[in-house]
Amino acid sequence: MVNETLKIIENRRSIRKYSPTPLTADEKQTILHAALRAPTAGNMMLYSIIEVEDQALKDRLAVTCDDQPFIASAPWVLLFVADYQRFFDFYTFSDVESACTEKGITPRRPADGDLLLASCDALIAAQTTVIAAESLGIGSCYIGDILENAEIHREMFNLPQYTLPITLLVFGRPFVAKEENRVTPRYDQQFVVFKNKYHRLSSEEFVKMNEPTAAHSYPNLTREEAAKTIAQNNYFRKFVADFSIEMNRSSRVWIDAWNKPH
């Protein structure tokens, strides 16, 4: 059974070319309202959303997020921040340390698990905005590169200790040629969805998993040769690329700052 929501999910793709027509105030409010209705751990909403409206900030993000010019021209840009600062400040406001003393409990500060939980909250909210926007005919693109250049991005957005900019999203009305508006293929379900326990893929399964791409891009290679070529291309283009090295360096900066003792 396919309904309108499932059609939206099936046909969604990242959009990087936008019509200059701005989003209306009602469209923005509808999308933000959807974000706030997203599932959240303990109803704590451990995230903040920063609307990036200043063109100078957008221009700079286009450079600091791995040189992607379309960020600067996107009609609407949202930064999703994993945020435990708000609740920790709330705890401080309520004088939890005195309450801990009375109860014989050792107070603590946000730690790794809290960071992961807040990151989940922020990403769930972000994906909810994507689906809401799609339902309005508005395209979007995730910018994971916001994790890079930690020192610059922390200063740009005045981010306190218990925050982390987990993802950036850009939105706009699609401006693409009809033939470009195709759905990006995904791996078959059998290689991703398992029952009851994790399954590590065998060599034969890696070959089978990549057969569609191999047939399209490497018809003159054997299936195994094509699968190895696909893996190596991904390794050098993604895994050991400069942006990936910087992302991991910055991620350590974010995590170390989060865990910095007082």
Secondary structure, 3 states (H helix, E strand, C coil): CCCHHHHHHHHCCECCCECCCCCCHHHHHHHHHHHHCCCCHHHCCCEEEEECCCHHHHHHHHHHCCCCCHHHHCCEEEEEEEECHHHHHHHHHCCHHHHHHHHCCCCCCCCHHHHHHHHHHHHHHHHHHHHHHHHCCCEEEEEHHHHCCHHHHHHHCCCCCCEEEEEEEEEECECCCHHHCCCCCCCCHHHCCCCCCCCCCCHHHHHHHCHHHHHHHCCCCCHHHHHHHHHHHHHHHHHCCHHHHHHHHHHHHHHHHHCCCC
